[in-house]
Structures are given as C-alpha cells and as structure tokens.
Amino acid sequence: MGHGASGGPMVKNLTGDARIVGVNSHRKADSNGNWVDNYMYSSEHGSQARSVYSAIR
C-alpha cells in the first residue's frame, strides 16, 4: 500500500473471526523520503479504543 492508504482498516483474523484492530498509519522512510521496507504500521486498538467508540455511538 502506498499514498492514500492512511486511515484504512488494519484487519486481524481475515479468514476467521475478522475484526478491525487499527488503522493504517505510516511507513518507514529514509531522509530522502524513500520507503525503507514494505510494511505499513498501525497502533493496535485495544479495549480503551473500544470503550471510546462505544461511548460515542
């Protein structure tokens, strides 16, 4: 994934009990802005994020 993927869902257990656990956030880049690996990173949304979501629904 590249530009424009930010904010998209990070899904866990895609073939089983699929659930969104985070959102696409960033990739590692060098000082010239070139990607240094082929990974997209996200913080994992745990119980605190679920509590916030439930509170505002």
N, C-alpha and C positions, 0 to 999 in steps of 0.2 A: 504494500500500500504506500501511497505517496501523498503529495499535496492534496488536500481536500478530505482526507480520511479522518482528521481530527474530530473528535466528538462522536464518532461512530461507536457502536457497541463492541465490547470485548465479551465473548461468549465462552462459557465453560461447559463441558459435557455436551458438546454439539450433537452427538449421536444417542445420548441418553436423556437424562433429566436436564435439558438445556436451560441455562439461566444467564442473564447479563450480570457480570461481576465488575465491570468498569467501563471506561470509555477510552478510545484511542487518544493518546496524549502527545507523544513526541518520539523522535528517533534520534540516535546519537549522530553528531556531525563533527567534522574536523574544523579547524579555524577558517577554512575556505568555504564552509557550508556544504561540503560533500558528505554524504552518508557514509559512516564507517562500518556498518553492519546491516543486516537485512531484517531487523527486528523492530516492531512497533511496541511502545511501552505504555503502561497504564498503572495507576494505583488500583488495588483491588478494593471494591466497595464491600464492606462488611456489615455487621449488624447496626453500627451507628448510621451508616448511609441509608439502610432500610428504615430505620426509625425516623429519620428526617423525611424521607419520601412518604411514609405513612402519615406523618403529622400534617403534611401539606395537601394530601389528597382530598 
